[in-house]
Amino acid sequence: MGDTTLNELRAAVAEHRLPAPAVRRALAGSTDAALMRKAGRLLAGLEAEDAPAVTVAVHATFTAGSFEPLLRAALVGTGLVPAIEHGEYGTFDLTLATAAFTADVVTLLLDAAYFLPRDWSADLETLEKHVEARLAEFRSLLAGARERTSALLVLHTVPLTAEVRDAFISVRARAGVARLWCELNASLLRLAEEDAQVVTVDLAGALAEAPVPVRDARLHRYGDMPYTDGALLVLARQVRRVVQAKRGLSRKVLALDLDNTLWGGVVGEVGAQGVQLGGLYPGNCYLELQRTARRLRDQGVILVLASKNDPQVVEEALTGHPEVLLRPDAFSVRAVNWSAKAGNLCDAARSLGLATDAFVFMDDSDFERGHVAEELPEVALVPANGDPAYLVGALLDDGWFDVMALTETDRRRPELYRTRALRSDFATGFGSSEEYLAELGIEVEIAPATGFTVARLAQLAARTNQFNLTGIRFDEAETAAMSADPGHLVASIAVADRFGDDGIVGAVWVDRRAGAWKVLNLVLSCRVLGRGVELAIAGWLLRTARDGGAGTVEGRFTRSPKNGVAADFWTRAGFTQAGDGEAFAFDLSDELPDIPEWITLRERSDD
């Protein structure tokens, strides 16, 4: 990223648009703090109406320095247009104690001095008591802040400074200080386990592997800047991953090349027995990448094979090589042919029912990645060329697959998408779509949100773009609060058929505090569209509202670049257009529409 990139950023700001995809990819992956600082400052005036916006408040216990432009550049790299607010220096505790944050995300920057007495002695017991007391104060301030806002609160672990550690000349006391600091960081991490509204990123752990100095003593003393720009960029990238996950911008599909990516060598030239896989370097590097891809699949990432090769040779290698971990059934789609990989990725996306912006593509060929970048600029690219020792880091460093919480549906996703192909094969031979749907045996279960399903519903709100009626992305804390409020209804929608259980694939949020029930949002996974599930949900909602004493049900459709598939939902469900053109209503004194006859609707009560 150099002058050309900076010039593109200037042009994007002037033209009120997001920077080009290639430039955003450069921002997302950059570890050059100086250039990212320049980029962030250039992007301060960025406006782009067609891009998702996010507001982030930054409050620090020290002088935050260049954190704001670094974070801005990192967020733009993800495709967001950020508005960043920053607190006044020296007001950290007061702000936590009194402010009602309106931002989407509040980032709390901490340093070691915040937990230490101003003039501490080398008495480990006294120091430990002070740190514990200070942590308790911070915990209390955080709890109070959480009650005054629905924002996601992001904090981080704190690296122990050498000034503190090495001031203890006793080896045992020095170990005791290290233990105390590990316990402090463990407590900060535990805050996120106790409250879904809090996220703690492990800055101390990330800095241990980052090739940057954490501290510049002169800047620290001169301007109360305890972290270098390099360290702040590490933190900004960690925060970016959280915001990316919260806004549902994470990817679902990993498309992998084979030759010199999942194994060393070209299988068509050396044969299945001749590829480098396992054993010593470099074979162990490729084996570790396969292990990593398998771990991602176990957590719900869909694997696609995209290889220019002879299918028979690849099949022999995948099934017969004793070191291969990713056997043929690990891939939801396999595109092994001599066609252009950009076209194969499009075909895979259609087969899976996903957009190509859900894809990450990893390949060792500069040509193949370049062609995909030209044809499908929305696809995230991961280079697999160079030293294979860095393959795993290249795949994981940018956090493309991060989610706020992992659900059971996530873990089952790869298999769910494999059954999609089975349904497609089953559909052939029927005279009409109604006959096909009737033979599927579709069951829809609608149930009130529970503590077990809230995380999945929030994830659906964040990640569903096509059938998303209003674009309001209720997070886990907001969803939990509404589900416990008698004035609101939050429900999950699960779908199953003869090919298996799709799990929870939809959610609805309703304000039922007045005679007119208002649907705040309804989202439904694209993988069950076309089966009439959305009409079954509408029928259930109308009957539930009438039984609850409502006179009308109101809904909205707010158009986005991706939700055109849902544009006619309300009219198909029997609603009439009203008001500003985005509003729809159903008078419950009218006859209610029938639920599609091929769907069995099951309703689970609050009990």
C-alpha positions in Angstrom: 0.0 0.0 0.0 1.7 3.2 -1.2 1.0 6.4 -3.0 -1.3 4.8 -5.5 -3.5 3.5 -2.7 -3.5 6.8 -0.9 -4.6 8.5 -4.1 -7.4 6.1 -4.5 -8.5 6.8 -0.9 -8.5 10.6 -1.7 -10.7 9.9 -4.8 -13.1 7.7 -2.8 -13.6 10.5 -0.2 -14.1 13.1 -2.9 -16.6 10.9 -4.8 -18.5 9.8 -1.7 -17.9 6.1 -2.3 -16.1 3.2 -0.7 -12.6 2.6 -1.9 -12.2 -0.1 -4.6 -12.3 -3.7 -3.4 -8.5 -4.2 -4.0 -7.7 -1.2 -1.9 -10.1 -2.4 0.9 -8.3 -5.7 0.9 -5.0 -3.9 1.3 -6.3 -2.0 4.3 -7.8 -5.1 5.9 -4.5 -6.9 5.7 -2.0 -4.1 6.2 0.4 -4.3 9.2 2.2 -1.0 8.2 1.2 1.4 11.0 2.6 4.5 9.3 0.6 4.0 6.1 -2.5 2.9 8.0 -2.3 6.1 10.0 -2.1 8.2 6.8 -5.0 6.2 5.3 -7.1 6.7 8.4 -6.6 10.4 8.3 -7.5 10.6 4.6 -10.7 8.6 5.3 -11.9 10.9 8.1 -14.4 12.6 5.7 -15.6 9.4 4.0 -19.3 9.2 3.1 -20.9 6.4 1.2 -24.6 6.0 1.2 -24.5 2.5 -0.3 -22.2 1.1 2.4 -23.1 0.0 5.9 -22.3 2.5 8.6 -21.1 1.9 12.2 -20.5 4.3 15.1 -17.7 3.5 17.5 -16.9 5.4 20.6 -13.3 5.3 21.9 -12.5 6.0 25.5 -9.0 5.5 26.9 -7.2 5.6 30.2 -4.3 7.3 28.4 -3.6 9.4 25.3 -5.0 7.3 22.5 -2.7 8.9 19.9 -3.2 7.5 16.4 -5.7 4.8 17.4 -8.7 6.6 15.9 -7.2 6.8 12.3 -5.8 3.3 12.6 -9.2 1.9 13.5 -10.9 3.9 10.8 -8.7 2.5 8.1 -9.1 -1.0 9.4 -12.9 -0.7 9.5 -13.1 0.7 6.0 -11.0 -2.3 4.9 -13.9 -4.4 6.0 -16.4 -2.4 3.9 -17.8 -0.3 6.7 -18.1 3.5 6.9 -17.2 4.3 10.5 -18.1 7.4 12.5 -15.6 7.4 15.4 -16.2 9.4 18.6 -13.5 9.8 21.2 -13.6 10.8 24.9 -11.7 13.6 26.5 -8.4 12.8 28.1 -8.5 12.1 31.8 -12.3 11.4 32.0 -12.3 7.6 31.6 -13.8 6.7 35.0 -16.3 9.7 34.9 -17.5 8.7 31.5 -18.0 5.1 32.5 -19.9 6.2 35.6 -22.2 8.7 33.9 -22.4 8.3 30.1 -25.3 6.7 28.2 -23.4 5.6 25.1 -25.3 5.8 21.8 -22.6 4.3 19.6 -22.9 0.8 18.2 -19.6 -0.2 19.8 -17.7 1.3 22.7 -14.0 0.5 22.8 -12.3 0.9 26.2 -8.5 1.2 26.0 -6.6 0.2 29.1 -3.0 0.5 30.2 -1.0 -1.0 33.1 -1.0 2.4 35.0 -4.8 2.2 35.3 -4.5 -0.8 37.7 -1.3 0.2 39.5 -0.9 2.7 42.4 0.8 5.9 41.3 3.7 5.3 43.6 3.9 1.6 44.2 6.4 -0.3 46.4 8.0 -3.6 45.7 5.7 -5.3 48.3 3.9 -7.9 46.3 1.1 -8.4 48.8 0.3 -4.7 48.9 0.4 -4.4 45.2 -1.8 -7.4 44.7 -4.5 -5.9 47.0 -4.4 -2.6 45.1 -4.7 -4.3 41.7 -7.6 -6.4 42.9 -9.4 -3.4 44.3 -8.9 -1.4 41.1 -10.2 -4.3 39.1 -13.3 -4.4 41.3 -13.9 -0.7 40.7 -13.5 -1.2 37.0 -15.9 -4.1 37.1 -18.5 -2.0 38.9 -18.1 0.9 36.5 -18.5 -1.4 33.5 -21.7 -2.9 35.0 -23.1 0.5 35.5 -22.3 1.5 31.9 -23.8 -1.6 30.5 -27.1 -0.8 32.2 -27.3 2.6 30.4 -26.5 1.4 26.9 -27.2 -1.4 24.4 -23.8 -0.8 22.8 -21.3 -3.6 22.6 -18.5 -2.9 25.1 -15.0 -4.0 23.8 -12.0 -4.1 26.1 -8.7 -5.9 26.1 -6.1 -7.6 28.1 -3.1 -5.4 29.2 0.5 -6.3 28.7 2.7 -6.1 31.8 5.5 -3.6 31.4 9.1 -4.4 32.0 9.4 -1.4 34.3 7.1 -3.2 36.7 8.3 -6.7 36.3 12.0 -6.0 36.4 11.7 -3.7 39.4 11.4 -6.8 41.6 14.9 -8.2 42.1 13.6 -11.3 43.8 13.2 -14.0 41.2 10.2 -15.5 43.2 8.6 -12.0 43.6 9.0 -11.4 39.9 7.2 -14.6 39.1 4.5 -13.5 41.6 4.0 -10.2 39.7 3.7 -12.2 36.5 1.1 -14.4 38.1 -0.8 -11.4 39.4 -0.9 -9.9 36.0 -2.0 -13.1 34.4 -4.8 -13.3 36.9 -5.8 -9.6 36.1 -5.9 -10.4 32.4 -7.8 -13.6 33.1 -10.4 -11.6 35.0 -10.7 -9.2 32.1 -11.3 -12.1 29.8 -13.8 -13.6 32.2 -15.9 -10.4 32.0 -16.8 -11.4 28.4 -17.8 -14.9 29.5 -20.1 -13.4 32.1 -21.9 -10.9 29.9 -22.8 -11.1 26.2 -22.7 -7.3 25.9 -18.9 -7.4 26.7 -16.1 -8.6 24.5 -12.5 -8.8 25.6 -9.8 -9.2 22.9 -6.4 -10.6 24.0 -4.1 -7.7 23.1 -1.3 -9.1 25.4 -1.4 -12.4 23.6 -1.5 -10.8 20.1 1.4 -8.5 20.9 3.5 -11.5 22.0 3.5 -12.7 18.4 3.5 -9.3 16.6 6.9 -8.0 15.3 6.4 -4.5 16.8 7.7 -2.8 19.9 4.9 -2.4 22.4 6.2 0.7 24.1 8.3 3.8 23.4 9.6 5.1 26.7 10.0 8.7 25.5 6.5 8.9 24.1 5.1 7.4 27.2 6.8 9.9 29.5 6.3 12.8 27.1 2.6 12.4 26.2 1.2 9.6 28.3 1.3 7.3 25.2 1.9 3.8 26.6 1.6 2.0 23.3 3.4 2.5 20.0 1.5 2.9 16.7 2.4 -0.6 15.8 0.8 -1.9 19.0 -2.2 0.3 18.5 -2.6 -1.2 15.0 -2.6 -4.7 16.5 -5.4 -3.6 18.8 -7.3 -1.8 16.0 -7.2 -5.0 13.9 -8.5 -7.0 16.8 -11.4 -4.5 17.4 -12.1 -4.5 13.6 -12.6 -8.3 13.8 -15.2 -7.8 16.6 -17.0 -5.1 14.7 -16.9 -7.2 11.5 -18.5 -10.1 13.3 -21.1 -7.9 15.0 -22.2 -6.4 11.7 -22.5 -9.8 10.1 -19.7 -9.2 7.5 -17.8 -12.4 8.3 -17.5 -15.1 5.5 -19.1 -18.5 5.4 -17.2 -20.3 2.7 -13.6 -21.2 2.3 -12.7 -22.2 -1.3 -9.4 -24.0 -1.5 -7.0 -24.8 -4.3 -5.1 -28.2 -4.1 -1.7 -28.0 -5.8 0.9 -26.1 -3.6 -1.9 -25.1 -1.3 -3.4 -28.2 0.4 -0.4 -30.3 -0.6 3.0 -29.5 -2.1 3.6 -30.2 -5.8 1.3 -30.7 -8.8 -0.6 -33.9 -8.5 -1.1 -34.2 -12.2 2.7 -34.3 -12.7 3.9 -36.3 -9.6 0.9 -38.5 -9.0 -0.9 -39.0 -5.7 2.1 -40.7 -4.1 4.4 -37.9 -5.0 2.8 -34.9 -3.4 4.4 -33.4 -0.3 2.1 -33.9 2.7 3.0 -34.8 6.3 6.4 -35.7 7.6 9.1 -33.1 7.7 9.1 -29.6 6.2 7.5 -28.6 3.9 5.0 -31.5 4.0 4.1 -30.7 7.6 3.1 -27.2 6.6 0.5 -28.4 4.2 -0.8 -31.0 6.7 -1.2 -28.2 9.3 -3.2 -26.2 6.8 -5.5 -29.2 6.3 -5.9 -29.5 10.0 -6.8 -25.8 10.3 -9.3 -26.1 7.5 -10.9 -29.1 9.2 -11.1 -27.1 12.5 -12.8 -24.3 10.6 -15.3 -26.8 9.1 -16.0 -28.2 12.5 -17.0 -24.7 13.5 -19.4 -24.2 10.5 -17.2 -22.9 7.7 -18.3 -24.4 4.4 -15.4 -25.9 2.4 -15.3 -25.8 -1.4 -12.7 -27.4 -3.5 -11.6 -25.3 -6.5 -8.8 -27.0 -8.5 -7.7 -27.1 -12.1 -7.0 -30.8 -12.4 -8.1 -34.1 -13.7 -11.0 -35.2 -11.4 -9.8 -38.8 -11.5 -6.3 -38.0 -10.3 -7.7 -35.7 -7.5 -10.2 -38.4 -6.4 -7.3 -40.9 -6.1 -5.3 -38.5 -4.0 -8.1 -37.4 -1.7 -9.3 -41.0 -1.1 -6.0 -42.9 -1.2 -3.2 -40.8 0.3 -2.8 -41.8 3.9 -1.9 -38.3 5.1 -4.9 -36.5 3.6 -7.2 -35.1 6.3 -9.8 -33.5 4.0 -11.4 -36.4 2.3 -14.0 -35.8 -0.5 -17.0 -35.6 1.9 -15.3 -32.7 3.7 -16.2 -30.4 0.8 -19.8 -29.2 0.3 -19.0 -28.5 -3.3 -16.1 -29.8 -5.5 -15.2 -28.0 -8.6 -12.3 -30.0 -10.1 -12.0 -29.2 -13.8 -10.2 -27.0 -16.3 -12.6 -24.1 -16.2 -11.9 -20.6 -15.0 -11.9 -20.6 -11.2 -14.0 -17.4 -11.1 -16.7 -19.2 -12.9 -16.4 -22.3 -10.7 -16.8 -20.0 -7.6 -20.0 -18.6 -9.1 -21.3 -22.0 -9.8 -20.5 -23.1 -6.2 -22.2 -20.0 -4.9 -25.4 -20.8 -6.9 -25.3 -24.5 -5.7 -25.0 -23.4 -2.1 -27.6 -20.6 -2.4 -25.1 -18.0 -1.2 -23.7 -14.8 -2.6 -20.0 -14.7 -3.7 -19.3 -12.1 -1.0 -19.6 -15.0 1.5 -16.4 -16.6 0.0 -12.8 -16.6 0.9 -10.5 -18.0 -1.9 -7.1 -19.4 -1.1 -4.7 -20.2 -4.0 -1.0 -20.1 -4.6 -1.3 -18.8 -8.2 -1.0 -15.0 -8.6 -2.9 -15.4 -11.9 -5.8 -17.3 -10.4 -6.2 -14.8 -7.6 -5.9 -11.9 -10.0 -8.5 -13.3 -12.3 -10.9 -13.9 -9.4 -10.2 -10.3 -8.1 -11.0 -8.9 -11.5 -14.2 -11.0 -12.0 -15.4 -11.2 -8.4 -13.9 -8.3 -6.5 -16.1 -9.1 -3.5 -14.4 -12.4 -2.8 -11.7 -12.2 -0.1 -8.4 -13.5 -1.3 -5.7 -15.3 0.7 -2.3 -15.9 -1.0 -0.9 -19.4 -0.6 2.4 -18.7 -2.4 5.7 -18.1 -0.7 7.1 -20.1 2.2 4.4 -22.8 3.2 5.3 -22.3 6.8 3.1 -19.2 6.8 0.0 -20.8 5.2 -2.0 -21.1 8.4 -1.2 -17.5 9.5 -2.2 -16.2 6.1 -5.6 -17.9 6.3 -6.3 -16.9 9.9 -4.8 -13.5 10.5 -7.6 -11.4 9.0 -10.4 -13.1 11.0 -12.6 -13.6 7.9 -14.8 -16.2 9.6 -15.2 -14.6 13.1 -18.7 -14.7 14.6 -19.8 -13.3 17.9 -20.8 -16.7 19.3 -20.7 -20.2 17.9 -24.0 -22.0 17.8 -25.0 -25.6 17.2 -26.4 -24.5 13.8 -23.0 -23.2 12.9 -21.4 -26.5 13.6 -23.9 -28.3 11.4 -23.8 -25.8 8.5 -21.4 -27.7 6.2 -23.6 -30.8 6.3 -26.8 -28.7 5.9 -25.4 -27.2 2.7 -24.5 -30.7 1.5 -28.1 -31.7 1.8 -29.1 -28.8 -0.4 -27.6 -30.6 -3.3 -29.6 -33.7 -2.4 -32.8 -31.7 -2.4 -31.8 -30.4 -5.9 -31.4 -33.9 -7.2 -34.7 -35.0 -5.6 -36.6 -32.2 -7.3 -36.1 -33.7 -10.7 -39.0 -35.7 -12.0 -41.9 -33.9 -10.3 -44.6 -32.3 -12.5 -45.0 -29.2 -10.3 -43.2 -27.4 -7.5 -46.2 -28.1 -5.2 -45.8 -31.9 -5.7 -42.1 -31.6 -4.9 -42.7 -29.5 -1.8 -45.5 -31.9 -0.6 -43.1 -34.8 -0.9 -40.4 -33.0 1.1 -42.4 -33.2 4.3 -41.6 -29.7 5.5 -42.0 -29.0 9.2 -41.7 -25.5 10.7 -41.4 -25.0 14.4 -41.9 -21.5 15.9 -40.9 -21.0 19.5 -40.3 -18.1 21.9 -36.7 -17.1 22.2 -34.9 -18.7 25.2 -31.5 -18.3 26.8 -30.3 -21.2 24.6 -31.4 -19.6 21.3 -30.8 -15.9 21.8 -27.2 -16.1 20.5 -28.4 -17.8 17.3 -31.1 -15.3 16.7 -28.7 -12.4 17.1 -26.3 -14.1 14.7 -29.1 -14.4 12.2 -29.9 -10.7 12.5 -26.2 -9.9 12.0 -25.5 -12.2 9.1 -28.7 -12.4 7.1 -28.8 -10.0 4.2 -31.2 -11.4 1.5 -34.4 -12.1 3.4 -33.9 -9.3 6.0 -37.0 -7.0 5.9 -35.8 -3.9 7.7 -32.0 -4.3 8.2 -32.2 -3.7 11.9 -29.6 -6.0 13.4 -30.6 -6.6 17.0 -27.6 -7.9 18.9 -27.6 -10.6 21.6 -28.2 -8.1 24.5 -31.1 -6.4 22.7 -32.6 -9.7 21.7 -32.3 -11.1 25.3 -33.9 -7.9 26.7 -36.8 -8.0 24.3 -37.4 -11.7 24.8 -37.8 -11.0 28.6 -40.1 -8.0 28.0 -43.9 -8.8 27.9 -44.3 -5.9 25.5 -42.3 -7.6 22.9 -42.3 -11.0 21.2 -39.1 -12.6 19.9 -39.4 -16.0 18.3 -37.1 -18.5 16.5 -38.1 -20.4 13.4 -36.7 -23.9 12.8 -37.2 -26.0 9.7 -36.8 -29.7 8.9 -37.7 -32.0 6.0 -37.1 -35.5 4.8 -33.4 -34.7 4.2 -32.7 -33.5 7.7 -33.1 -30.8 10.3 -31.9 -27.3 9.1 -32.1 -26.0 12.7 -33.0 -22.4 13.6 -33.0 -20.6 10.3 -35.2 -17.5 11.1 -36.2 -15.0 13.7 -38.9 -12.4 14.2 -38.9 -9.4 16.6 -42.3 -7.8 17.4 -43.4 -4.8 19.4 -46.8 -5.9 20.9 -47.3 -3.1 23.4 -50.3 -1.6 21.5 -53.3 -2.8 19.7 -51.3 -2.7 16.5 -48.5 -5.2 16.6 -45.4 -3.9 14.8 -42.9 -6.3 13.2 -39.5 -4.7 13.9 -37.7 -7.2 11.7 -38.0 -10.7 10.2 -35.0 -12.6 8.9 -34.9 -16.0 7.2 -31.8 -17.9 6.0 -31.6 -18.1 2.2 -31.2 -21.8 2.3 -34.9 -22.4 3.1 -36.3 -19.8 0.7 -38.6 -21.1 -2.0 -40.4 -23.6 0.3 -43.2 -21.3 1.6 -41.7 -21.1 5.0 -42.0 -17.3 5.1 -45.7 -17.5 4.4 -46.1 -20.0 7.2 -44.4 -17.5 9.5 -46.8 -14.7 8.4 -49.8 -16.9 9.0 -48.6 -17.8 12.4 -47.9 -14.2 13.3 -51.4 -13.1 12.2 -53.1 -15.8 14.2 -50.9 -15.1 17.3 -51.6 -11.4 17.1 -55.4 -11.9 16.8 -55.4 -14.3 19.7 -53.4 -11.7 21.7 -56.1 -9.1 21.2 -54.4 -7.0 18.4 -56.5 -5.3 15.8 -53.8 -5.0 13.1 -50.3 -6.2 12.4 -47.9 -3.7 10.8 -44.7 -4.4 9.0 -42.0 -2.6 7.0 -39.7 -3.4 4.1 -36.6 -1.3 3.9 -34.8 -1.9 0.7 -31.1 -2.6 0.7 -28.7 -3.6 -2.1 -29.2 -7.3 -1.2 -32.7 -7.9 0.0 -34.7 -7.6 -3.2 -35.8 -11.3 -2.8 -38.0 -10.2 0.1 -39.5 -7.1 -1.6 -42.9 -8.6 -2.2 -43.2 -10.6 1.0 -45.8 -8.5 2.7 -48.1 -8.4 -0.3 -47.7 -12.1 -0.8 -48.7 -12.6 2.8 -51.9 -10.6 2.3 -50.8 -7.2 3.7 -51.7 -3.9 2.0 -49.3 -1.1 1.4 -49.7 2.0 3.6 -48.1 5.2 4.6 -44.7 6.0 3.1 -44.5 3.0 0.7 -42.3 1.0 3.0 -45.2 0.3 5.5 -47.7 -2.6 5.2 -50.6 -3.5 7.4 -53.1 -6.4 7.9 -56.5 -5.8 9.4 -57.2 -8.7 11.7 -60.9 -8.4 11.2 -60.4 -9.7 7.7 -60.1 -13.4 6.8 -56.7 -14.7 7.6 -54.7 -16.4 4.7 -54.1 -20.1 4.8 -50.8 -21.6 5.8 -49.3 -23.5 2.8 -50.8 -26.9 2.8 -47.5 -28.7 2.3 -46.1 -27.3 5.6 -46.7 -28.7 9.0 -46.6 -25.9 11.5 -45.7 -26.6 15.1 -45.8 -24.0 17.8 -43.9 -24.3 21.1 -45.3 -22.3 24.0 -43.5 -20.3 26.6 -43.8 -23.2 28.9 
